[in-house]
Amino acid sequence: MVEISDIRDVLKSLESLKGVVDGLSDDDDLFEKGLDSFGSVQLMLALEERFDIEFPDSALGRRSFSTIHIIRDTVAGLRQQEAA
């Protein structure tokens, strides 16, 4: 299971969201809060390492990294696919 707290821990490691993560709701748009394209690549790599997954090209759009809820659902789906 992928926990929201795990996603928040990964987000806290990003320079573009430093000091912002604790004040975010799970549905806030991360790009409106400071996440940029470089940060989204860093986020993808950090998520891959933390959860031992690999994002397919189809999941590399802005939407996959737009909110904490969506990130959790995306990561959970990828873990489930890789376990099958």
Backbone hydrogen bonds, N-H to C=O, Kabsch-Sander energy under -0.5 kcal/mol:
donor,donor_aa,acceptor,acceptor_aa,energy
3,E,1,M,-0.6
7,I,3,E,-1.6
8,R,4,I,-2.6
9,D,5,S,-2.1
10,V,6,D,-1.8
11,L,7,I,-2.5
12,K,8,R,-2.2
13,S,9,D,-0.6
13,S,10,V,-1.2
14,L,11,L,-1.6
17,L,14,L,-0.9
18,K,15,E,-1.3
20,V,17,L,-2.2
21,V,17,L,-1.1
23,G,20,V,-1.3
24,L,21,V,-1.8
28,D,25,S,-1.2
30,L,28,D,-0.7
30,L,66,S,-3.5
33,K,29,D,-1.0
34,G,31,F,-0.7
35,L,30,L,-2.6
40,S,36,D,-2.4
41,V,37,S,-1.6
42,Q,38,F,-2.2
43,L,39,G,-2.6
44,M,40,S,-2.4
45,L,41,V,-2.4
46,A,42,Q,-2.5
47,L,43,L,-2.7
48,E,44,M,-2.5
49,E,45,L,-2.1
50,R,46,A,-2.7
51,F,47,L,-2.5
52,D,48,E,-0.9
53,I,48,E,-1.3
59,A,56,P,-2.0
60,L,57,D,-1.7
64,S,61,G,-0.9
65,F,62,R,-1.4
66,S,63,R,-1.6
69,H,26,D,-2.4
71,I,67,T,-2.4
72,R,68,I,-2.6
73,D,69,H,-2.5
74,T,70,I,-2.7
75,V,71,I,-2.9
76,A,72,R,-2.7
77,G,73,D,-2.2
78,L,74,T,-2.3
79,R,75,V,-2.5
80,Q,76,A,-2.1
81,Q,77,G,-2.2
82,E,78,L,-2.3
83,A,79,R,-1.5
84,A,80,Q,-1.1
